[in-house]
Amino acid sequence: MTNISRDSDSMELNDPPAFNFGTKVRARRTIRNDGTYCGKDIGEVLCVKGEEGYVVNIGTFLQQFYIYGVEFIGSGHRVGMKRKELERVEIAADDDALPELPGTAERRRA
């Protein structure tokens, strides 16, 4: 139990967020449900390593970390992730238009 990795010495909120809204990102590791994702069993995979998505929300956790809400296109899941779990995907100059995210049209009509 003493080998638990903690981020307690890190204070991300002193700097601006590493990613902005609409930034295309890639999961650096497979993320499983820790019990906070409704409708999925604990331990169920929410996104796999290498899956790409877009930052759709930026929040904070414990007044210490930024949490990036990422809409993963392949799985359709929106997952809250830390900076260390993500990497930016470089977009070619001719690929500047973002794809329509699942459910966006329905929210716009509401």
Sequence and secondary structure as in RCSB ss.txt:
>XXXX:A:sequence
MTNISRDSDSMELNDPPAFNFGTKVRARRTIRNDGTYCGKDIGEVLCVKGEEGYVVNIGTFLQQFYIYGVEFIGS
GHRVGMKRKELERVEIAADDDALPELPGTAERRRA
>XXXX:A:secstr
 TT    TT  GGGS  SS TT EEEESS EE  S STTS TT EEE TT EEEEEEEEEETTTEEEEEEEETTT
  EEEE GGGEEE    TT  S    TTHHHHHH 
